[in-house]
Amino acid sequence: MIDLFKPYSFAGHHLKNRFVMAPMTRARRPDYIADAETALYYRQRATAGLIVTEGTPVSPEGQGYINVPGIWSEAQVAGWKLVTDAVHEEGGTIFAQLWHVGRMSHVSLQPNGNAPVSSTATPARDPKSQAFIYLADGSTGFAEPSVPRPLGTEEVARVVADVAKAGRNAQAAGFDGVELHSANGYIFEQFLNPILNTRDDRYGGALENRARIVLETIDALIAEIGASRVGIRLAPFNRQFDMPAYDDNGETYLYLARELSARGIAYVHLNDNWAAGHSVIGEDFLRRFRNAFDGTLILAGAMTLDRAQKLADANLIDLSAFGQPFIANPDLVARLREGAPLATPNRATYYGGSAKGYVDYPTLADEKRA
Ligand SMILES: Cc1cc2nc3c(=O)[nH]c(=O)nc-3n(C[C@H](O)[C@H](O)[C@H](O)COP(=O)(O)O)c2cc1C
């Protein structure tokens, strides 16, 4: 039986345990710069073996939500340095999640009011697909994503370069590595999906073409900061944000698994969407993915200690990631170890707002003192 509370090493990183804090957008930075409060939030959670930050936009074009700290400017790098210093002081390891939303944006967030960019001109239109913006009266609220503009063939290299620069910035900010956000309906999934991606250039059509932007981006990051500092998040069979189902979805991700394995990246982080009350990835596919990818494998989605243990013992995953439980339980690892009850996070304060519901959740030790 694997002891999940014991250290785990991979690709030159030494984690104090096998628990990962999953990336979570908290949208609390009106100036788009991580600050001392952001640093406190991550410091409080640094007993996780690995922290993956909230998605951090690689460019103004990559934004789909206001108040989300980015990583394209020097001031933003300085802000993130506060975060990495805090986590390292606690002996933690932290990767930055690099994010470009593609079509999941709104003209009001885009440079010069331009259309958001994507693989496609098809907008996301299911009711849950929403950008978060400043409304005409100055208040904040949700808006239907704007109709996107398909990137020109030669423009793709610019998006790749923006991500590579963000990788360089992440290294300058002291991150141990980066996680490319290639999940949850954002730009890379928009290219991977053959229903959305109807391009007839080298980024559309055959599977190898649809996956090209992802792999070119990974290669650019590797060239910039080295494979041991590069991870990726994938969400096979994801339907979130109006992503249509397609036939070779499984094969698409097994192809990526083989290609990423050949590149020797630090890890793959799979996000399993349990919205329907069950795993969409499923253990059979997880096993096939595991066999196709040689490196460290992380799984997120409605994770429990029991499931984490079973999956690790069955050698299906190496690390288990928890999202929402880390919001209300800054000391989640200690609580899991002690079998202590978990606090329930308040959904109303997931996104935006103040310190409330962000840095004021007590640890078990705090509760005992009170
Ligand atoms: C408030 C919130 C924000 C999230 N933001 C991100 C994000 O920025 N990037 C990402 O890849 N996933 C994001 N997710 C998904 C989580 O990383 C995680 O995969 C998901 O919540 C399932 O894990 P859980 O059941 O343990 O919460 C977010 C989830 C929540 C609840």
The ligand as an SDF file (V2000), in Angstrom:
LIG
                    3D

 31 33  0  0  0  0  0  0  0  0999 V2000
  -13.7420   28.0280   -7.8920 C   0  0  0  0  0  0  0  0  0  0  0  0
  -13.1240   27.1120   -8.9250 C   0  0  0  0  0  0  0  0  0  0  0  0
  -12.2280   27.6330   -9.8510 C   0  0  0  0  0  0  0  0  0  0  0  0
  -11.6100   26.7920  -10.7650 C   0  0  0  0  0  0  0  0  0  0  0  0
  -10.6650   27.3160  -11.6120 N   0  0  0  0  0  0  0  0  0  0  0  0
   -9.9340   26.4910  -12.4190 C   0  0  0  0  0  0  0  0  0  0  0  0
   -8.8360   26.9910  -13.1650 C   0  0  0  0  0  0  0  0  0  0  0  0
   -8.4660   28.1730  -13.1050 O   0  0  0  0  0  0  0  0  0  0  0  0
   -8.1770   26.1130  -13.9450 N   0  0  0  0  0  0  0  0  0  0  0  0
   -8.5380   24.7790  -14.0480 C   0  0  0  0  0  0  0  0  0  0  0  0
   -7.8990   24.0300  -14.7800 O   0  0  0  0  0  0  0  0  0  0  0  0
   -9.5590   24.2880  -13.3240 N   0  0  0  0  0  0  0  0  0  0  0  0
  -10.2390   25.0910  -12.5010 C   0  0  0  0  0  0  0  0  0  0  0  0
  -11.2280   24.5690  -11.7030 N   0  0  0  0  0  0  0  0  0  0  0  0
  -11.4460   23.0980  -11.6780 C   0  0  0  0  0  0  0  0  0  0  0  0
  -10.6480   22.4750  -10.5080 C   0  0  0  0  0  0  0  0  0  0  0  0
   -9.2560   22.5550  -10.7310 O   0  0  0  0  0  0  0  0  0  0  0  0
  -10.9910   20.9910  -10.2860 C   0  0  0  0  0  0  0  0  0  0  0  0
  -10.5590   20.2460  -11.3870 O   0  0  0  0  0  0  0  0  0  0  0  0
  -12.4730   20.7660  -10.0790 C   0  0  0  0  0  0  0  0  0  0  0  0
  -12.9810   21.6570   -9.1100 O   0  0  0  0  0  0  0  0  0  0  0  0
  -12.7530   19.3200   -9.6400 C   0  0  0  0  0  0  0  0  0  0  0  0
  -12.1090   19.0320   -8.4310 O   0  0  0  0  0  0  0  0  0  0  0  0
  -12.9230   19.0350   -7.0260 P   0  0  0  0  0  0  0  0  0  0  0  0
  -14.1050   18.1290   -7.2450 O   0  0  0  0  0  0  0  0  0  0  0  0
  -11.9310   18.4820   -6.0320 O   0  0  0  0  0  0  0  0  0  0  0  0
  -13.3240   20.4400   -6.7440 O   0  0  0  0  0  0  0  0  0  0  0  0
  -11.9030   25.4020  -10.7960 C   0  0  0  0  0  0  0  0  0  0  0  0
  -12.8340   24.8980   -9.8850 C   0  0  0  0  0  0  0  0  0  0  0  0
  -13.4310   25.7220   -8.9490 C   0  0  0  0  0  0  0  0  0  0  0  0
  -14.3950   25.1370   -7.9510 C   0  0  0  0  0  0  0  0  0  0  0  0
  1  2  1  0
  2  3  1  0
  2 30  2  0
  3  4  2  0
  4  5  1  0
  4 28  1  0
  5  6  2  0
  6  7  1  0
  6 13  1  0
  7  8  2  0
  7  9  1  0
  9 10  1  0
 10 11  2  0
 10 12  1  0
 12 13  2  0
 13 14  1  0
 14 15  1  0
 14 28  1  0
 15 16  1  0
 16 17  1  0
 16 18  1  0
 18 19  1  0
 18 20  1  0
 20 21  1  0
 20 22  1  0
 22 23  1  0
 23 24  1  0
 24 25  2  0
 24 26  1  0
 24 27  1  0
 28 29  2  0
 29 30  1  0
 30 31  1  0
M  END
$$$$
